[in-house]
Amino acid sequence: MVGQQALVGPGKIIRRMVEAKTLSSMILYGPPGTGKTSIASAIAGATKYAFRKLNAATDTKKDLQMVIEEGKMSGGVVLLLDEIHRLDKTKQDYLLPHLENGAVILIGATTENPYLSINPAIRSRTQIFQVQPLTIDDIDVTIERALKDKQRGLGNFNAYLSPEAKHHLLTATNGDLRAALNGLELAVKSTPPDAQGKVDITLAIIEEVLRRKALSADKNGDAHYDVISALQKSIRGSDVDAALHYLARLIEAGDLPIIARRLQVIAYEDVGLANPAVVQRAVTSIQAAEKLGFPEARIPLADATIELALSAKSNAGIRAIDQALADVRKGQTGDVPDHLRDAHYQGAKALGHGNDYLYPHNYPNDWVAQQYLPAGLTDVQYLQTEGNSKLEQAYMERYLRLKAAQKNGLKGQ
């Protein structure tokens, strides 16, 4: 299994399940071509269960019944259910009892966030694991295997991939191994061999089969990520022309998902509280670009880039949450104060949960002093900024004013 070692590596959760022969149903979610089907197949092979694959959108209830009957007869079957977020209620109701009696070990695959797109009844009976885009090294290993394997790969074609072509194949597919392998297969099989029987795959051939141009002529292997980094640093540094230059290089490469993700990161990381209106407009522009697709997507992307570059900047948000995370990871947590605990169940009052909570809307200006942080953390101050805009300065002034009022109010109680 290439990649996803956080799930299938030694000592990791799915490996533990397989080795202990204690499988439970699961949902794997993440981008296409990252190994969801491979994980399901490997689980089935390692445990000697039959492996079946259905699509929740296109396969029928009868198809599902056949798999379940096979599971009943054989003592269990691993079912990979692709696009599980599209499972309708009829098939879901039929499937659920068989997850509990062990006839089916369900491995649902989806590119959608299961917490938002999958019915709670399914979620409650499964464990949810996120798969990540494969790294360049993961894809490199698989490409080399494919070029050498004579039984299941392209080893009989005597193919040679130039360094430039290989780099572009590894980077332009954005962690999608299936896309990389499909592109390689098409390139090799559609290129005639030379007089010596060798199939030379050049950068131009890979660009053609992937329909994406290389980002630059840089041969050092870092060009792809250098351009992305340069885009963010140019926007952060308020250089509109440089930002547009690097944006154009990414657009020419056809990397809309990378551009969309990076611009949203920039909006919240580098502009943030200094100009929330610009952040929201940037997100709206990016969403429009994703719906439009290229070539029209270049227009809202350019608008977002220009406005982000010219906006006032602030990294107060990322600094504040990183400081809070640092405290949590050091074990500085403490118990939630009793008056803030959930009181929506029988017996909560006897435990003292929620009894002394003060409802802010019952007080002047919808505010009252009471302890919110756990004991031992009441003096922390995560938000720290002088403010690069009037709005951010106003936020900081209100933050400090409320902090002081809270402290004085608690002293007086």
N, C-alpha and C positions, 0 to 999 in steps of 0.2 A: 504494500500500500504506500503510494507516494503521497507525501503531505499529510495534513490533519493529525500530526503526531500528538497534539494536545488531547486528542480523543482516543487514538488507537495505538499510541506509543507504549512502551513498557511501563506498567504501573498506572496507566491512565484508564478512565472510566469504562470505555467500551472494551478495551483489552481485558480488563478485570472481569467484566460480564462474561466474555467468551471463555476465559480460562477457568472461571468458577462454574461454568455451565448454568449460569443464572441470568438468562436473557429476559429483558423486559421490553415492551413496546416503546418506540421512540419516534421523535420527529427530528429530522435533520433539515436545517434551513440555512440557505446561503446562496451565493451567486451560481449561475450555470457553470458546468464543467469543472467543479471543484472536488468531486469524488463522492457524492452522496450515493450514487448507484454502486460504486466500487466498494464502499463501506458495507452496504447491505449484502452484496455478493460475497464479500470476504467473511462476514459474520456467518452466512449460511454455509459456506464451504468449510469454515473452521469448526462448525458445530455439527456438520453432517445433516442439517435440515435441508429439505427441498426448498428451492428458491424460485419464487414466482414474482412477476412484475405486472402491475396493472396501472392504468391511468384513471384517476378519479373523475376526470371530465368526460372521457370518451368510452371507457369500458362500462359494460352494463351490470346490473344487479346479478344477472345470470352468470356473468364471468366471475363475479365475486363469490357467488354460491359454489361454483366449481372449485375454487381455491380453498374455501372453507371446508367443503366436504373432503377434499384431499387431506387437509390438516387433521380432520377428525379421524380419518382412516389410518394415517401414518404417525400420529402422535405429535403433530405440529409442523407448521410450514412457515418460513420467513416470507412475508409479503411486502415487497417494495411498492408502495402506493404513491405514484408520482402525482404532482399537483394536488396534494391532499387538501389544500385550502378550497378546492372546488368540489369536494365531496358533498353530495346532496343528502337531505335528511333521510330519505328512504334507505339508501345504501348505508348511511351511518347507523341508523337504528338496527339494521340487520347485522352489521359488523360488531357493534359494541359487546354483546354477550360473549362472542367468541374470542374477544381479547381477554376476557376474564377467565374463560375455561381453558385457555392454553392452546386452542386449536390453531390460532394465528398469532404469530409474533409480528406485529405491524412495525414497519419502518416507513414512516411518511416522509416524503421529500417535497420541499417547497422553496421557492425563491421569495415568498412573502413572509413577513413577520408573523409567526404563528400566534403570538399573543393578541394580535389584532385581527387575524384573518381566519383562524380555525376555531370551530365550535368548542366551547368549554367542556362539553361531555367527552370529546376526544382528548383534549389537552389534559384533563384530569387523570386519564388512564395511560399517559405516556410521559416519558422524560424528553425534554427539549434540549437539543444540542445544536450549537451554531457552528457551521463549517466556514472556514476562511478562504479567501482567494489564495491560490497556490503561489508560492514564491518563485522567483526566476530560477533559483537552484532546483526546486522541485520539477519545474517544467523542463529544465535542461537535462536532468537525469532521465526523464521519460522520452524526450526527443532522441537522446543517444541510444536508449534501448530500442526505440522504434526503427532507427537506422540500421541497427545490427541484427535484430531478431528476424531470422529467415522463415519462421513458422507463422508468427502472428504479426510481424512487422514488415519492414521494407528492405530487409537484409539481402534479398535476391536482386535488388536493382543497382547495387554498387553506387549508391548515391553519396555525394559529397556536398555538405552545406558550408558555404563560405562563412567566415566569422561575422561579416556584416549582415548576411542573410539570417544567420542564427540569432544574432542579437535582436534583430527586428522581429523575428518570429517569437522570441521570448517575451519581449516587452509590449508589442502592439496588441497582443491578445488579452492583456489585462488580467492575468491569473486564470483565464479560462483554458484548461488543458484540452478539452474537447476541440475548441476552436484551433488551438495550436496544432494538434494532431491531424485534424481535417485539412488544415492549410498545408501541412507538410506532405500529406498523402497526395493531395491534388498536384502540388508542385512536382513531386517525384514522378508520378504516373503520367503527367502531361508534358514532361520534358524529355525529348529524345536523347539517347546516349550518344557520346562522341565515338570516334573511330576505335577507341580502345574499350568501348563498352561502359564508360564512366558517365554518370549523370551528374552534371555540375549544376547546383542550385545557387543562383546569384541573388543579390539583394533585389534586383529588378523583378525577378520571378516571384519572390516572396511578397513584395509590394503588390504585385498584380493579383496573386491568389487571395491575399488578405484584403485587397482593395483599400489599403492604407499606406501612405507614404511614410518613409522613415523620418523621424523628427529632425535629424540633422545629419551631416556627414561625419560627425564625431565618431571615432573608432574605439574610444576608450571604454565603452560599455556602460557609461553612466549618463549618457545624454538625456535619456527619457526622464529620469528623476531630476537631473539638473534643471531642465526646462520647467518642470512643475515647481521646484524650489524657487527658481528665479521669478516665476510669476507671483508667488506669494510675497517674496521679499520686495519685489518692485511695487506691488500694491501697498504693502506695509510702509514702504519708504515714500509713498505718494508720487511716484514717477509714472504718469499716465502712459507716456510713449513706450517706455520699457515694458510696462504691463501689457499693453496692446500687442507689442512685438511677440512676447512669449505666448500670449493667448492665441495669436495667429498661427504659431508653430504647432500648438496643440490642436487647433481646429483643422489645420492641414493634415494632421495625422489621424483625424477622425475620432479623437478620444473624448466624445461627449460625456460619458459617465465620469471620467477622471476630472474633466473641467468642472462639471456640476458639483461634484463632491468637494473639490478643492476650493471653489469660490464660496461655498457655504461655510466651510471651515474658516476661511479668511474673514467672512462677514462677522462671524461670532467671536473669533479669536482676536482679530486685530482692530475691528471697529466697535462692536459690542455696545456697551453702555454709553459711549460717546455720541452715538447716533442710531438709536434703535429703529428709527423710521427708514434709514438707508438700509439697514440690515434686512428689514421686512421687504423693502422694494427689491433688494438683490435676490432674496429667496423667491419672490414672485417671478422675477425675470428668469431665474434658473429653471423654475417649474415650466414656464412658457417654452423655454428652449428645449426641454426634454420632450414636451408634447409636439413641438414643431419638427424637431430633427433637423439635420443639416440638409441644405445650405442655410435655410432661414434662421436656424438657431443662432447663427453668428451674431444676429442683430441684438436680441436681448442679452446675450453673453457680453457683448461689447458695452452695452449700456450699464450693466452691473459692474463690470470691471472699471469703467471710467468713474462711476459714482463712488465705488469703494475706495479707489485710489485718491480721490479728491476730498473724501470725508475726513473729519477729525477722527483720531485713532485712540483706542483704549484697549488694554489687555487686562483690565481689572477683574473681569469675570473669570478668565482662566486662572489667574493668580489666586483668586479667592477659593475656587473649588479645589485647586491643587493643594492649597494649604490645609483645607478641611480634610481632603483625602489623606494627606500625610499624617494628620492626627489620628484618623480612623485606623490606618494601617499600622500605626505604632501602638494600637490598643487603647487609645484615649477615647473611650466611648461613654461608658457609664450607663446607668439605667434611665429610661424615659421617666420623667417625673410622673408621680401617680395621677395628678390632676389632668395630665395630657393623654393618659392611656385610653384605649377603646372601652367605651361603656355601653355599647349596643348589644349586650347579651345578659341573660339572667345570671345573677351572682356577682356581676361586676361591682355593684354598690358595696356588697359585703367585703370585697377585696380592697375597697377604697379607691377603685379606679374611676376617675372622672368626677369624683365627689366635689372637689373644691375648685373645679374649672370655672374661670371667669369669662363669660361670653362678651368679647370686646364690643359687639354692636349694642350692648345694653349700657354703654358708658359714653360720656361726651367725646366727640370726635372719633368714635368707634375704636377707642384704645384704652387699655388699662394695664398697669404694670403687673406682671406675673412671670414666674420663671419658666422659660421654654427649654433652655439648654440643660443637659444632664449636670448633676453636681460635679464640680471639678473643672468644668469648662465654661462657667458663667462669665469669665472675663476675656474670653477669646475675641479677637477682632479680625475676621477674615477679609473683609472688604477694606482695601487700602488704596486710595487714589486721590490725587489732587484735582483730577478732572480736566479733560482737554476740550470740554464744551460746557455751555451754561447748564444744559440738562444734566450732564454727569456731575457737575459741581453741586447742582441742586439735590441730586440723589445722595451724594456724600454728606452734604450738610444735614439732610433729613435723617440719614443713617446715624450720624454722630449725635444728633439731637435726641433721637429715640433711644439710643444706647445710654445716654446720660440720664434721661427720664426714667428709663427702666431701672437703672442702678439706684437712683434716688428713691424711686417708688418702693423698691424692695427693701431698702434700708428703713423706710418709714412704716413698713407693715409689721 
